[in-house]
């Protein structure tokens, strides 16, 4: 009589978390890199030559404008309360959205569309997408707000990583029947309030480049060793 193989152990569901104050994503209590951390560590984003004061001002501007747009899309912000120095950037986003006529993801899939957060448990990275929803032709799309120039922050690679997050973390659970493309765009916002300028990314090599950078980050964080476990496991420290 053949000996029966023992059943394979089924790992428990991962516990994921995000710490707002430190902007750290964790899986089972262990930090994993964010999309922007990967791009920074591999110098796809490099502001080392920018004076600290200028950089901090730009970072604050970006965070403020993102937060206001988020609240506006959630219907939870009085535009008259927007700081005067950043109102043009917000108007730039609103002008773009008025032309786009995009529908929030919640209208179809029942999930959030503004600042949608994901943890990619196979590749072990995480991120937050500014605006995920449906274009007027029914195509799922990613919009990423930029108050600076998109190429300065490797937006092509960033949005490719976001698309992979959507395909891995959202579609199988909430949209299993969706087989269409995912558009990915960066939207350059302007201080003078004119509608945002779209940068559309279609190169499939963008994701391969991001994954190469991600592999380097995992390799370095694991003390220059490849983990002995399957790729989807957190490396031992």
N, C-alpha and C positions, 0 to 999 in steps of 0.2 A: 504493500500500500504506500503510495507516494506521500511524503511528508509535506504537510501544508505549510506554506510560507507564512510567517507572522505578518499581520497587517501593518502597512506602513503608518507611522505616526503622523497624525495630522496636526500641523502647528496651529496654535491658537491664533485668533485674529490679532493683528498688530494694534497696539495702542498708539495713536498719533496725537501730537499736540503742537501748538504754535504759541510762543511767548512774544506778546506784542512789544514789550519794552525792549527786549534784546534782539527781536526779529530772528529768533532761532526756532527751527523746525526740528521736532524729535520723533523718533519711532521707538516705542518701548523704552522711552527715557534716554535714548542715545541721539545726539545731534547728527543731522544729515545736512549736506550742503544745499543751499537754495540755488536757483538758477543764476541769480546775480552774483552770488558768492563764487560760483564756478567760473563765470566770465571775468570776475575781478582777479581771482587767484591765478588764472592763466593769461592775464594781461590783455584779454580782448577788450576790457575796459581799463583804461589807465589814465588817471588824472593826477599822476605824481608831479607833473609840472605846473599844476594849477595852484595858486596860493590858497592856503587853508581857509582864509576868510571868504574868498570868492566861492570856493567849493561848498562850504557850509551854507552859504546863502542860497546857492543853487539847489542843494539837497533839501533845505527847508521849503523853498518855493515848490519843488516837485511834490513833496509830501502834502503840503497844504492844498495845492490844486487838486491832487488825487482825492484827498479826503472830501473836499467840497463837491467835486463831480459825483463821487459815490453817494453822498447825502442827497444831492439833487435827483439822481436817478432813483433813489429810494423814496423820493417825495418827502424828505425830512429836513429841508434847509430853506431858509428865507434868503433869497439872493441878495436882498438889501443889506444883509449882514456880512457879506463877503468883504475881505480886506481890499481896500482900494487898489493897492499896488499889484494885486493878483487877479483883479476882476477881469482884465482883458484876456488872460489865459482861459478863464472859465467861460467867458463869452465865446471864445474861439472853439471850445469843445461843444458848446450848445449850438453854434452855427453849423458845425460839422454834423452833429446828430440830427438836426432838423432836416438836413438834406438826405442823410442816410436812411432815416425812418426804420431803424433797427428795432426788433422786438426782443425783450429780455428773455432769457432762457426759461424763467419761471412760467412763462405763458404757455409753454409746451411741455417741458420736462418736469416741472414742479420743483426745480432746484434754483439756487441763486444764480444771477447772471452778473452781478456787480461784485468785483473782488472775490472771484471764485478761487478757493484755496485747494491745493491737491498735494498728495504725497505719493510719489511713484515708487511703489514697494519692490519693483523688480530692478530698476536702475538705481534706486536709493538716492533720490533727490526730491526737492519740493519747490513749490512756487505759488504765486498768487497772480491770477489773471485779472486785469483791470475791468474788462467788459466782454462777456461771452453771451452771444445771442444769435438771433436769426435775421439775416438780411432779407430784403423784400422778395427775393427769388427763392427763399426757403433754404438757403445754404447757411450752415453753422459758421460763425465767424468770431475771430479774436481781435479785439482792438486794445492797443496798449498806448496810453497817453504819454507824451513826451513834451516837457517844457524846454528841453534842449534839443540838439540834433540827434535823431535816432541812430545814425551810424557811430556816434561817439560812445554809445553804450551797447554796441553789437546787437541791435534790435532784431536783425534777421535770425541770429542764433537763438536769441531769447525767445522769440515767438515760436520758433521750431520746437524748442524744449516745452513750451506751453502746449503746443498742438499734441505732442506725444503724451503729455499729462492728460489731456482731454480724452485721447483715444484709449489710454490705458485705464484711467480712473473713472471717467464719466460714462462713456458710450456703453461699455458692457453692462453697467448697472441700470442706467436711466434711459438710454436711447439705443437699445440693442438692435433696432431695425434701421437705424440711420447708417447708410453706406455711402453717403455723399462726401464731397471734399470738405475741408475746413480752411476757410480763408484766414490769413493772418496779416494783420496790418499794424504798423506804428502810425500814430497820428501826431504830427508836430503841431503844437499849440503856439499861438502867437500873442505877444504882449499887447499888441494893438487891437486885438479882438476879432480880426478877420478869421473866417472859418478855417479849421485845421487842415493841414496838408497831409494827404495820405501817402504812406510808403507801403506798397503791396509787395509781399515776399512769396516767391513761388519756387525757389531753387531747392530741390530735394537734398542737395549736399549740405544744407544748413544744419540739419539734424545730425548727420554724420560728424560734422565738425564739432558740434556741441558734445556728442557722446565721447569723442576723442578727448576733449577737454575734461569732461567728467571723469573719465578713466584715470587721467593724470592726477586729478584732485583726490580721488579715492586712493590711488597708489601712494601719494605723498602723505595723506592723513593716516595711512596704515604703516607708517615708518618705512617707506620705500620697499614694501613687500606686497605681493599679491596675496589677498586673503586665501586661506586654504579651503574656505567654504564656497558653495556656489555663489555666483555673482550677485544674486539678489540678497544675500545675507550681509548683515553689518560686519565689517572687518573687526577682528579682535584687536585690542590695544594692549 
